[in-house]
């Protein structure tokens, strides 16, 4: 791996870490989903269930739907395409909506150079 590739891997890891923080997720939800616009950040944070998953769960048979301590369970955070290798989703988490139903939110990190 060359210096530029290492830099990109490090950037990706830091960006995913920042995006997985509930404070950041609450702001994203507040400004992107109408149902959360009138809520305070602290209230939105309480509606985020468990801890966001960042490239943690394998899609291999028998390895999904496992419990990871107090983290969200049952989410596949990667996808495999023929000839492409394994693709990891960036950040996946559950959020409870006003109607009481939980929704899965998948945040995708895109870097513009």
C-alpha positions in Angstrom: 0.0 0.0 0.0 1.5 3.3 -1.0 1.4 6.6 1.0 -1.7 7.9 -0.8 -3.7 4.7 -0.2 -2.7 4.7 3.5 -3.9 8.3 3.7 -7.3 7.4 2.1 -7.8 4.4 4.4 -7.0 6.6 7.5 -9.4 9.3 6.2 -12.1 6.8 5.7 -11.7 5.4 9.2 -11.8 8.8 10.8 -14.8 9.9 8.8 -16.7 6.8 9.7 -15.8 7.3 13.4 -17.1 10.9 13.3 -20.3 9.8 11.5 -21.0 7.1 14.0 -21.2 9.5 17.0 -24.8 9.9 18.2 -24.4 13.7 18.5 -23.5 13.9 14.8 -26.2 11.5 13.7 -28.8 13.5 15.7 -27.8 16.6 13.7 -28.0 14.7 10.4 -31.4 13.4 11.2 -32.7 16.8 12.4 -31.7 18.5 9.1 -32.6 15.7 6.7 -35.7 14.0 7.9 -38.8 16.1 8.4 -40.1 14.1 11.4 -37.0 15.2 13.5 -36.9 18.9 12.5 -38.8 20.1 15.6 -36.9 17.9 18.1 -33.9 18.9 20.2 -30.7 17.0 19.5 -30.8 15.3 22.9 -34.2 13.9 22.2 -33.1 12.6 18.8 -30.1 11.0 20.4 -32.4 9.0 22.7 -34.3 7.8 19.7 -31.2 6.3 18.2 -31.3 2.7 19.4 -28.1 0.9 20.5 -24.8 1.9 19.0 -24.3 2.5 15.2 -22.5 -0.3 13.4 -19.5 0.7 11.3 -18.4 -2.2 9.1 -18.8 -4.8 11.8 -21.0 -7.6 10.6 -20.2 -10.1 8.0 -22.8 -11.3 5.4 -21.4 -14.8 5.4 -24.0 -17.4 6.2 -24.1 -18.2 9.9 -22.4 -15.0 10.9 -25.3 -12.6 10.6 -27.8 -11.7 13.3 -25.2 -12.0 16.0 -25.1 -9.9 19.2 -22.2 -7.5 19.6 -22.4 -6.5 23.3 -24.9 -3.6 23.6 -24.7 -2.8 19.9 -27.4 -3.1 17.3 -27.9 -6.7 16.2 -29.0 -8.3 12.9 -27.7 -5.7 10.4 -25.5 -6.7 7.5 -23.0 -4.0 7.1 -21.3 -5.3 4.0 -22.3 -6.5 0.5 -20.4 -8.7 -1.9 -20.7 -8.3 -5.7 -19.2 -10.8 -8.1 -15.8 -9.6 -9.2 -15.8 -6.7 -6.8 -14.9 -8.2 -3.5 -16.5 -7.2 -0.2 -18.1 -3.8 0.1 -18.7 -2.4 3.5 -21.6 -0.1 4.3 -20.3 2.9 6.2 -22.7 3.5 9.1 -25.9 1.6 9.9 -28.2 2.3 12.8 -31.8 2.0 14.0 -33.8 5.1 14.9 -37.3 5.0 16.5 -39.8 7.2 14.7 -42.7 9.1 16.3 -45.1 6.2 15.4 -42.9 3.9 17.5 -41.6 1.9 14.5 -37.8 1.6 14.2 -36.2 2.4 10.9 -32.8 1.4 9.6 -30.7 4.3 8.5 -27.7 3.7 6.3 -25.2 6.6 6.0 -22.9 6.5 3.0 -19.6 8.4 3.1 -18.6 10.0 -0.1 -15.3 11.9 -0.5 -14.9 14.7 -3.0 -11.3 15.6 -3.8 
